[in-house]
Amino acid sequence: MIKMKNLLKKNLALLLAVVLCLCLAACGGNDYPITGADWRTTGIVRAGGTITHGGEDTTVLVCVNRMNATLYYDTEDETPFGWLDYPIAFGGDVWELFKDIDFADLNGDGNSDATMWFDGDITLVWYWDAGSGTFEYQPDESSTGGRRSPDEIYHELLERFYALASDPGSDMDTVEDGAHGVLEAAQGLGEDALNGIGYLIWDMSDDGVPELVVGSLREYGGEVYALYTLVDDEPKLVFEGWSHNSYIYVNAYVGGSSCFYNYGSSSAVESCQGVFTLSWNGQEQNWRRFYFTYAEDGALDNVTLYTNTTGNRDPEESTVAYETLDEYYELFSVPVVERVMSPFWAIFHCTESGLDLTPFSDWDSGSAADS
């Protein structure tokens, strides 16, 4: 599940390498000094070695990233040789934790495998799979030092959401934070809830710590009911949505982080719309712009459009928007993608909304527990 989404990130390896230069330059144990313009001497290379596959030797250089280690050919054009995907979440401290790497043949097939060592008694092992041309993680040969995989950490939450989708007869007043939208949707979908509600574990803030998203599949609306991230290896609720406070993921590129559109209502004339991204650590919402209508002194015929960058519906902490009420209301009549690309947010590239979620009808409740 995580591995599939990591593949989407791998094509950004060159960009990430540049971003990491400043961080890695300060790390100890770097045998590749910062000299000249060659990428191999910019401080991003942490180790190197020789890999033997099919009887041929290849010299590789190793860059330690948040979600994986990237192996590059030792050439000027910075060409990736392969990746070692981490089975656990390291986050931003992976560079300090990294100790060493080795490419010895561990299973006797004549091909180099890979072993990485990190502080905290962490040893990760991958065998080379000649058929797929990739390094495959070996949990039985590895030691994670007590760190759990994101699947294992999020397992209890997924069990809870699966139970709500399976039997949505719970009292809304007793539902825990993060579950209101799931329960509301499950009650509306009835027997189709397990097919219409799903989940995704994916690093949405690009900080090396995967988030958990629970929501409706695209064909059921594509809304996000709850988003969690990990803090000290424990789930933290970042935001939750329901019918009157809805969140939808959009594939707009804004500051390198995942982008969301929010809309909601609290009365016949009071509503809101906004676009935000996740903060660098996935724990907060960074609002690009938030709009809301407000009935002055409670008068339904005296409505003002306010705006801010905090996501707060307090007029005293906002300014009166220069856009008209008619322009604001008109947004509700067009698809979400068109709303996001309107002059309200000036986002120029957005082609789709919603996420590729796994429906709970396909969830194996014992998979993480048994891993």
MILOTI-187235 format. One line per 4 residues: number of its first residue (from 1); for each residue x, y, z of N, C-alpha, C. Coordinates in steps of 0.2 Angstrom, whole numbers, m for minus. Layout:
BEGIN
NUM = X Y Z X Y Z X Y Z | ...
//
This chain:
BEGIN
1 = 4 m6 0 0 0 0 4 6 0 | 9 7 5 13 12 5 18 12 m1 | 21 6 m2 25 5 m8 23 8 m14 | 17 7 m16 14 9 m22 14 17 m22
5 = 13 20 m17 13 27 m17 20 30 m17 | 25 26 m14 32 28 m14 34 29 m21 | 32 24 m25 34 24 m32 33 31 m36 | 27 34 m34 25 41 m36 30 46 m34
9 = 33 45 m29 38 50 m26 45 49 m29 | 47 43 m32 54 42 m34 56 46 m40 | 51 48 m44 53 52 m49 55 59 m47 | 54 61 m41 56 67 m38 63 67 m35
13 = 66 61 m35 72 60 m32 78 66 m33 | 78 68 m39 83 73 m41 82 80 m37 | 75 82 m37 73 88 m34 74 87 m26 | 72 82 m24 73 81 m16 81 81 m14
17 = 85 78 m19 92 78 m17 95 85 m17 | 92 90 m21 95 97 m20 92 100 m14 | 86 98 m12 83 101 m6 87 99 0 | 89 93 0 92 90 6 100 92 7
21 = 102 96 2 109 97 2 111 101 8 | 108 106 10 109 110 16 109 105 22 | 104 101 23 103 97 29 109 92 29 | 111 89 24 115 83 24 122 86 25
25 = 124 92 23 130 94 23 133 95 30 | 128 96 35 130 96 42 131 90 45 | 129 84 42 129 77 45 136 75 45 | 138 71 50 145 69 51 146 62 47
29 = 152 60 46 153 54 43 152 54 35 | 153 60 32 152 61 25 159 61 22 | 161 55 18 167 55 15 167 58 8 | 162 62 6 162 66 0 161 73 1
33 = 167 77 1 167 84 3 164 88 m2 | 162 94 1 158 99 m3 163 103 m7 | 164 101 m14 169 105 m18 166 105 m25 | 167 110 m28 165 111 m35 158 110 m37
37 = 156 109 m43 149 109 m45 146 102 m47 | 150 97 m47 148 90 m48 143 88 m42 | 137 85 m44 132 84 m39 135 79 m34 | 140 75 m35 143 70 m31 148 74 m25
41 = 149 80 m26 153 84 m21 149 89 m18 | 142 89 m18 138 94 m15 136 92 m8 | 138 87 m5 136 85 2 130 80 3 | 127 78 m3 121 74 m2 123 67 m2
45 = 129 65 m4 131 58 m4 133 56 3 | 130 50 6 132 48 12 136 42 12 | 136 38 7 140 32 7 141 30 0 | 145 24 m1 145 21 m8 148 14 m7
49 = 148 11 m13 150 4 m13 150 1 m20 | 151 m5 m20 151 m9 m27 145 m14 m26 | 141 m14 m31 135 m19 m32 137 m24 m38 | 136 m30 m36 137 m36 m41 131 m39 m43
53 = 129 m38 m49 123 m41 m51 124 m45 m58 | 122 m51 m59 123 m54 m65 131 m55 m67 | 135 m55 m62 142 m55 m64 145 m48 m65 | 142 m43 m66 144 m36 m67 145 m32 m61
57 = 150 m28 m60 151 m24 m55 149 m17 m56 | 145 m14 m52 143 m7 m53 145 m3 m47 | 148 3 m48 149 7 m42 143 12 m41 | 141 12 m35 135 16 m33 137 21 m28
61 = 133 26 m27 133 31 m22 126 31 m18 | 126 33 m12 120 32 m8 118 39 m5 | 112 41 m7 109 46 m4 103 44 1 | 103 46 7 99 44 12 93 49 13
65 = 87 47 10 81 51 10 76 49 16 | 71 53 17 66 52 22 62 45 21 | 60 44 15 56 38 14 60 32 11 | 66 33 9 70 28 6 78 30 5
69 = 82 25 3 89 27 1 89 26 m6 | 92 31 m9 92 31 m17 100 29 m19 | 100 24 m23 107 22 m25 108 25 m32 | 113 29 m33 115 32 m40 121 29 m43
73 = 121 29 m49 127 27 m53 132 33 m51 | 139 31 m51 144 36 m49 146 39 m56 | 141 43 m58 142 47 m65 140 54 m63 | 142 59 m68 140 66 m67 133 67 m68
77 = 129 63 m72 122 65 m73 117 62 m68 | 119 60 m62 115 59 m56 109 54 m58 | 111 48 m61 106 43 m63 105 38 m58 | 98 37 m56 97 32 m51 98 25 m53
81 = 101 21 m49 102 14 m50 96 10 m47 | 94 12 m41 88 9 m38 87 12 m31 | 82 9 m27 79 12 m21 79 7 m16 | 80 9 m10 79 4 m4 73 8 0
85 = 67 5 0 61 8 3 61 6 10 | 61 11 15 61 9 22 54 6 24 | 54 1 28 47 m2 31 45 2 37 | 48 7 39 46 10 45 47 18 44
89 = 44 22 48 44 29 47 50 32 51 | 55 35 48 60 38 51 59 46 52 | 56 49 47 55 56 48 61 60 46 | 61 66 49 67 70 48 74 69 51
93 = 74 64 56 80 62 59 84 57 56 | 81 54 50 85 49 47 92 50 45 | 94 56 44 101 57 42 105 57 48 | 103 59 54 107 58 60 107 51 62
97 = 102 47 61 102 40 63 106 35 59 | 107 37 52 110 33 48 117 31 50 | 120 25 50 126 23 52 131 21 46 | 128 16 42 132 13 37 128 8 32
101 = 131 6 27 127 2 22 132 m3 19 | 130 m9 17 134 m14 14 130 m18 9 | 134 m20 4 131 m24 m2 133 m31 m3 | 134 m34 3 136 m41 2 131 m46 0
105 = 133 m51 m3 128 m56 m5 125 m60 1 | 119 m59 3 117 m62 9 114 m69 8 | 111 m70 3 107 m77 2 111 m81 m3 | 117 m80 m5 121 m85 m9 119 m85 m16
109 = 115 m81 m19 113 m81 m26 118 m78 m31 | 123 m75 m28 128 m72 m33 127 m65 m34 | 121 m62 m31 120 m55 m32 120 m51 m26 | 122 m45 m26 123 m41 m20 116 m39 m18
113 = 116 m40 m11 110 m38 m7 111 m31 m4 | 107 m29 1 109 m23 4 107 m23 11 | 111 m20 16 110 m20 23 111 m13 25 | 107 m10 29 108 m3 31 107 m3 39
117 = 112 0 42 112 1 49 110 8 52 | 106 9 57 104 15 60 105 15 67 | 106 20 70 106 21 78 99 18 80 | 99 15 86 93 13 89 92 5 88
121 = 98 2 86 98 m6 85 93 m7 79 | 94 m3 74 90 m4 68 94 m7 62 | 92 m13 60 96 m16 54 91 m18 49 | 91 m15 43 86 m16 38 90 m20 32
125 = 87 m25 30 89 m30 25 85 m30 19 | 88 m30 13 84 m31 6 88 m36 2 | 84 m41 m1 87 m45 m6 86 m43 m13 | 91 m44 m17 90 m42 m24 85 m47 m27
129 = 80 m45 m31 76 m49 m35 77 m48 m42 | 81 m53 m45 83 m52 m52 77 m51 m57 | 71 m55 m55 65 m55 m59 62 m48 m60 | 61 m44 m54 58 m38 m54 63 m32 m55
133 = 70 m34 m54 75 m29 m54 75 m24 m49 | 72 m26 m43 72 m22 m37 74 m25 m31 | 76 m21 m26 78 m24 m19 71 m25 m15 | 70 m31 m13 64 m33 m9 66 m33 m1
137 = 62 m30 3 64 m29 10 62 m36 13 | 67 m38 18 66 m45 21 65 m44 29 | 59 m44 31 57 m43 38 60 m48 43 | 61 m54 41 64 m59 45 71 m58 46
141 = 74 m55 42 82 m54 42 83 m47 45 | 78 m43 47 79 m36 49 77 m35 56 | 79 m30 59 77 m28 66 76 m20 66 | 69 m19 68 67 m12 67 68 m8 74
145 = 71 m11 79 73 m7 85 67 m5 89 | 61 m9 88 55 m7 91 50 m3 88 | 53 0 82 49 5 78 44 1 74 | 38 3 74 32 0 70 32 3 63
149 = 29 m1 59 27 2 52 21 6 53 | 20 11 48 14 15 48 8 11 48 | 8 5 44 2 1 44 0 m2 51 | 5 m4 55 4 m6 61 2 m1 66
153 = 5 5 65 2 11 70 m5 13 69 | m7 13 62 m13 15 60 m19 10 61 | m16 4 62 m21 m2 62 m27 m1 67 | m26 1 73 m32 2 78 m37 7 75
157 = m34 12 72 m39 17 69 m43 14 63 | m40 10 59 m43 7 53 m48 2 56 | m46 m2 61 m51 m6 64 m58 m3 66 | m57 3 69 m62 7 72 m67 9 66
161 = m63 12 60 m67 15 55 m71 9 51 | m67 3 51 m70 m3 47 m77 m5 51 | m76 m5 58 m82 m6 62 m88 m2 61 | m86 5 60 m92 10 59 m95 9 52
165 = m91 7 47 m93 6 40 m97 0 40 | m95 m5 44 m99 m12 44 m105 m11 47 | m106 m8 53 m112 m7 57 m113 0 59 | m115 4 55 m116 11 57 m122 13 62
169 = m123 9 66 m129 10 71 m127 14 77 | m120 16 77 m118 20 83 m122 26 84 | m122 28 91 m125 35 92 m120 40 91 | m121 45 87 m117 50 85 m114 54 91
173 = m117 54 96 m115 58 102 m109 54 106 | m108 48 104 m103 44 108 m97 43 103 | m97 45 97 m92 44 92 m86 48 94 | m80 45 93 m74 49 95 m72 54 89
177 = m68 59 91 m66 64 86 m63 60 80 | m64 62 74 m61 59 68 m66 55 65 | m71 52 68 m76 47 66 m83 50 64 | m84 56 65 m91 59 64 m93 58 56
181 = m88 60 52 m89 60 45 m90 53 42 | m86 48 45 m87 41 43 m93 39 45 | m95 40 51 m102 37 53 m108 40 49 | m107 47 48 m113 50 44 m113 47 37
185 = m107 46 34 m107 43 27 m110 36 27 | m108 32 32 m110 25 33 m117 25 34 | m120 29 38 m127 29 39 m131 30 32 | m128 35 28 m131 37 22 m131 31 17
189 = m125 28 17 m124 23 11 m127 16 13 | m128 15 19 m131 9 21 m127 3 20 | m129 m2 16 m126 m8 15 m120 m7 10 | m120 m2 7 m115 0 2 m109 4 5
193 = m109 4 12 m104 9 15 m97 6 14 | m96 m1 15 m89 m4 14 m86 m3 7 | m91 m2 2 m88 m1 m5 m87 7 m6 | m91 11 m2 m90 18 m4 m85 22 1
197 = m83 19 6 m79 22 11 m72 18 11 | m67 22 11 m60 19 10 m55 22 14 | m48 20 13 m43 23 16 m37 23 12 | m32 27 14 m25 28 10 m20 30 15
201 = m14 26 15 m8 28 19 m3 31 14 | m1 37 15 3 40 10 6 46 13 | 12 48 12 16 54 14 13 60 10 | 8 63 13 5 69 9 9 75 10
205 = 13 76 15 17 82 17 24 81 15 | 26 75 12 33 74 9 38 75 15 | 37 73 21 41 74 26 44 67 29 | 42 62 25 45 55 27 40 52 32
209 = 35 55 34 30 52 39 23 51 35 | 21 45 34 15 44 30 9 46 34 | 4 49 31 m2 51 34 m8 46 32 | m13 45 36 m19 41 35 m24 45 33
213 = m27 44 27 m33 47 25 m39 42 25 | m45 44 28 m51 40 27 m56 45 24 | m60 42 19 m65 46 16 m69 42 11 | m72 45 6 m76 42 1 m72 41 m5
217 = m73 36 m9 m70 35 m15 m73 40 m20 | m69 41 m25 m71 46 m30 m78 46 m33 | m80 39 m34 m87 39 m37 m92 40 m32 | m90 40 m25 m95 42 m20 m94 49 m17
221 = m90 53 m21 m90 60 m19 m83 62 m18 | m78 58 m16 m71 60 m15 m69 64 m9 | m74 64 m4 m72 68 2 m67 65 7 | m64 69 10 m60 67 16 m63 68 22
225 = m64 62 26 m68 62 32 m63 63 38 | m57 61 37 m52 62 43 m45 61 40 | m40 65 42 m33 64 41 m29 64 47 | m25 59 47 m20 59 53 m13 59 51
229 = m9 61 55 m2 60 54 1 57 60 | 8 56 60 11 52 66 16 58 70 | 15 58 76 19 62 80 22 57 86 | 28 56 86 31 52 91 28 45 90
233 = 27 43 84 25 36 82 18 35 85 | 14 40 86 7 39 88 3 43 83 | m4 41 81 m8 45 77 m10 52 80 | m10 57 76 m13 63 78 m18 65 73
237 = m24 67 75 m29 70 70 m28 77 68 | m27 78 62 m26 84 59 m32 88 57 | m37 85 54 m43 88 53 m48 83 51 | m55 84 52 m60 79 50 m66 83 47
241 = m69 80 42 m74 83 39 m81 79 39 | m86 83 38 m93 80 38 m97 84 33 | m104 82 33 m108 85 27 m108 93 27 | m108 96 33 m108 103 33 m101 106 34
245 = m95 102 33 m89 105 34 m84 100 30 | m85 100 23 m82 95 19 m75 97 16 | m71 92 16 m64 93 13 m63 88 7 | m60 91 2 m58 87 m4 m51 88 m6
249 = m48 82 m8 m41 83 m10 m41 85 m17 | m37 90 m19 m36 92 m26 m29 91 m28 | m27 89 m35 m20 88 m37 m17 94 m39 | m18 100 m36 m15 106 m37 m8 106 m34
253 = m3 109 m37 4 109 m34 5 116 m31 | 5 116 m24 5 123 m21 10 122 m15 | 16 124 m16 21 124 m11 24 117 m10 | 23 112 m14 26 106 m14 22 101 m9
257 = 16 103 m6 13 99 m2 6 98 m4 | 2 93 m2 m4 91 m4 m9 97 m3 | m14 97 m7 m18 103 m7 m26 101 m6 | m29 104 m2 m36 103 m1 m41 109 m2
261 = m47 107 m4 m52 112 m4 m57 111 1 | m59 116 5 m64 115 10 m70 119 9 | m76 117 10 m82 121 10 m87 118 15 | m91 123 18 m96 121 23 m101 126 24
265 = m106 125 28 m111 130 30 m113 129 37 | m116 134 40 m118 134 47 m126 137 47 | m128 140 42 m135 142 41 m137 143 34 | m143 145 33 m145 146 26 m141 152 22
269 = m138 156 26 m134 162 22 m127 162 24 | m125 158 29 m118 158 31 m114 151 29 | m109 152 25 m105 147 22 m98 148 22 | m94 144 20 m87 145 19 m84 141 13
273 = m78 144 11 m74 140 6 m67 142 7 | m63 137 6 m55 139 7 m51 133 4 | m45 135 3 m40 131 0 m34 131 5 | m31 125 6 m25 125 11 m21 119 9
277 = m15 119 11 m10 114 10 m8 111 17 | m5 106 18 m2 103 24 4 107 26 | 6 108 32 12 111 34 18 106 32 | 24 108 33 30 103 31 30 97 35
281 = 27 97 41 27 90 45 20 87 45 | 15 90 41 9 87 41 4 88 46 | 6 92 51 2 93 57 m3 99 57 | m2 103 53 m6 109 53 m9 111 46
285 = m14 115 45 m16 117 39 m14 124 37 | m11 125 32 m8 132 29 m13 134 24 | m17 139 26 m23 141 22 m20 146 17 | m21 145 10 m19 149 5 m24 155 5
289 = m30 154 6 m36 159 7 m42 156 9 | m45 159 14 m52 156 17 m57 162 16 | m63 160 14 m68 165 13 m74 162 17 | m78 167 20 m84 165 23 m89 171 23
293 = m96 169 23 m101 174 24 m103 174 31 | m105 180 33 m107 182 40 m113 186 40 | m118 184 44 m124 188 44 m123 193 50 | m123 199 48 m121 205 53 m127 205 58
297 = m125 205 64 m130 206 70 m136 200 69 | m134 195 65 m139 190 65 m144 191 59 | m144 197 56 m149 198 51 m147 195 44 | m152 191 42 m151 186 36 m151 190 30
301 = m153 197 30 m153 201 24 m147 206 24 | m142 205 28 m136 209 29 m130 205 30 | m128 202 24 m123 197 24 m117 200 21 | m111 199 24 m104 201 22 m100 195 20
305 = m96 196 15 m91 191 13 m84 193 16 | m81 189 21 m75 190 24 m70 185 21 | m63 187 22 m58 183 20 m52 183 25 | m48 178 25 m42 178 29 m38 172 27
309 = m32 171 31 m28 165 29 m27 161 35 | m32 161 40 m31 157 46 m37 151 46 | m42 151 42 m47 146 42 m52 148 48 | m52 154 50 m56 156 56 m62 159 54
313 = m68 158 56 m74 162 54 m76 168 59 | m71 171 61 m72 176 66 m71 183 62 | m76 187 61 m75 193 57 m70 198 60 | m69 198 66 m64 202 69 m57 200 68
317 = m56 194 66 m49 192 64 m49 192 56 | m53 195 52 m53 194 45 m54 201 42 | m54 201 36 m55 207 32 m61 206 27 | m64 212 25 m70 211 20 m67 210 14
321 = m69 205 10 m66 203 4 m68 208 m2 | m64 208 m7 m66 213 m12 m70 209 m17 | m70 202 m17 m75 199 m22 m82 200 m19 | m87 199 m24 m94 200 m22 m97 194 m20
325 = m102 195 m17 m106 189 m14 m109 185 m20 | m110 188 m26 m113 184 m32 m107 180 m34 | m101 183 m35 m95 179 m37 m94 173 m32 | m94 174 m26 m93 169 m21 m98 163 m22
329 = m105 165 m22 m110 160 m23 m110 156 m29 | m107 159 m34 m107 156 m41 m102 150 m41 | m97 150 m36 m92 145 m36 m96 138 m34 | m101 138 m31 m104 132 m29 m108 129 m34
333 = m109 132 m40 m112 129 m46 m107 126 m51 | m101 126 m49 m96 123 m54 m92 117 m50 | m89 112 m54 m85 107 m51 m80 110 m46 | m77 105 m42 m72 108 m37 m66 110 m41
337 = m64 106 m46 m58 108 m49 m58 115 m52 | m64 117 m55 m65 124 m57 m65 129 m52 | m68 127 m46 m68 132 m40 m61 134 m38 | m57 128 m38 m50 129 m35 m46 134 m40
341 = m47 133 m47 m44 137 m52 m47 144 m53 | m52 146 m49 m55 152 m50 m50 158 m47 | m51 164 m49 m47 170 m46 m47 170 m39 | m52 167 m35 m51 167 m28 m45 164 m25
345 = m42 159 m29 m36 156 m26 m30 156 m31 | m32 158 m37 m26 159 m42 m22 153 m43 | m25 147 m43 m21 141 m44 m22 139 m51 | m17 138 m55 m17 138 m62 m17 131 m65
349 = m15 126 m61 m15 119 m63 m19 114 m58 | m24 112 m60 m28 107 m56 m33 103 m61 | m32 97 m61 m35 93 m66 m40 88 m63 | m39 86 m56 m44 81 m53 m45 82 m46
353 = m50 79 m43 m51 80 m36 m52 72 m33 | m51 72 m27 m52 65 m24 m45 61 m24 | m45 55 m20 m39 51 m20 m41 44 m21 | m36 40 m23 m37 33 m25 m37 29 m18
357 = m42 29 m15 m43 25 m9 m44 18 m10 | m42 14 m5 m44 7 m5 m50 6 m1 | m56 3 m4 m62 3 0 m61 m2 6 | m65 m1 11 m65 m5 17 m67 m12 15
361 = m71 m13 10 m73 m20 8 m67 m24 6 | m61 m21 4 m55 m25 3 m50 m25 8 | m52 m22 14 m47 m22 20 m46 m28 23 | m40 m30 25 m39 m36 28 m37 m34 36
365 = m42 m36 40 m41 m33 47 m35 m36 51 | m33 m42 48 m27 m45 51 m20 m44 48 | m20 m40 43 m14 m40 39 m9 m36 43 | m10 m30 46 m5 m27 50 m4 m30 56
369 = m9 m33 60 m8 m36 66 m3 m42 66 | m3 m45 60 1 m51 59 7 m50 56 | 9 m44 54 15 m42 50 21 m41 55
//
